[in-house]
Amino acid sequence: MNNNKSSFSNNQILSWLDYFSQKAGMDIEKIKLIDISKRKKNLIPTIETHKRVLVLIDEGHPGFFFDLWESGLGDCQLWFKTGLEPEGEVRPRRLADMIDTEISEPSVMLIVNPTARSSYRLGIQNTNFSQGSVRYVASEIRAIIINKLHLDDQDTICIISGESIAVESAMIANDGQIIAVEYNKHDRYSMEENVKKFGLHNVSIVNDTSRDSMAGLPVPTLSFIVATKRFEEEVQDLLRLNPKMKFVVYTLELNILSDILNVFQKYHIEQTEVIQVNMSKLNNKGIFEAKPAPWILSGEPL
C-alpha cells in the first residue's frame, strides 16, 4: 500500500484511459477504473462484475496474475503495459498466458472479462465458502440480511460471528471497511481463508469488540450481530465507539430474542423492524422440509 497516494497523476490516468480505449476500440465511459497503487482494493470482485476494467498497479505484487487465474479468471483478455506514461504498441493476451509474469514497476492493464455479470448477485452459494469450522446461514436468508443492511459502497460495518455476511458485505462496500469479530480461533482461520479466496482487501479480523481490539480501526456506523449471551457487552462496546450505531441482529433462539429486546430497551435503541423468516426446501423425495426460522431485528439509538 502506498499511503493512499497514487503512483499515477490525474493527467497520467486520463492519458492511460484514452490510450487503452483507442487500442482496444472501446468507449472510455464503458471502462471501470481501479487504482490499486493508491491502496489495496477488491480487484477480483470488480473484474467479476465489470466487463472492462482498467487497473493501475505499482511494483511489489508477486503472483498477481496467478492469483487472478486461480480465482477462475483465466479466460480474461488483457492489454498490459509498464511505466507511468502510455506509449508504443500493445497487443491483447490471455490472462492464462501471463501467470508467471512479475510486476516490478508501475504498470497499467486493461482486463476484459467476457463472462462478467452486470451487477452483484446477493446470496453466494454456501459451497463457495471455505469449508472450515463455520456453519453458514442459508444463502436465501443471507440475501435477506444483506438487503436489511442497506449497505453503501463506502460504509464501515462491524460484523460479529457472521462470516459469510462479512464476505458479501465486503464486496458491496468495496470502498468501505469490514471489521469481522471472530471469537473462536478456528472461525478466524475460516474467515482468513474466505478473505483470501474472494480476493478481499477491506476486511480486518479481530478477536472481540474491546477497545484494544478496535484501536486503530475506522469507526463503524453499522453492525451486524449473531446474538449470543455476549450481546449486551457487544452493544455497550459498539455504542462507546459510536453512540449513533445502527444494529441488525440475528438469532434463532427464543430466549436470546427476549434478551435482545431487553437490551434494546435498556440502551434506548428503537426497534425499527422485527421479522421472522420461514423457509422450506423441496428434498430429493419430493417433500418440503422446513428450515430454521431466524428472527432479524433492526434498531438504532433514539
Secondary structure, 3 states (H helix, E strand, C coil): CCCCCCCCCHHHHHHHHHHHHHHHCCCHHHCEEEECCCCCCCHHHHHHHCCEEEEEECCCCCCHHHHHHHHHHCCCEEEEEECCCCCCCCCCEEHHHHCCCCCCCCEEEEEECCCCCCCCCCCCCHHHCCCCCCCCCCHHHHHHHHHHHCCCCCCEEEEECCHHHHHHHHHHCCCCEEEEECCCHHHHHHHHHHHHHCCCCCEEEECCCCHHHHCCCCCCCEEEEECCCCHHHHHHHHHHHCCCCEEEEEECCHHHHHHHHHHHHHCCEEEEEEEECCCEEECCCCCEEECCCCEEEEEEEC
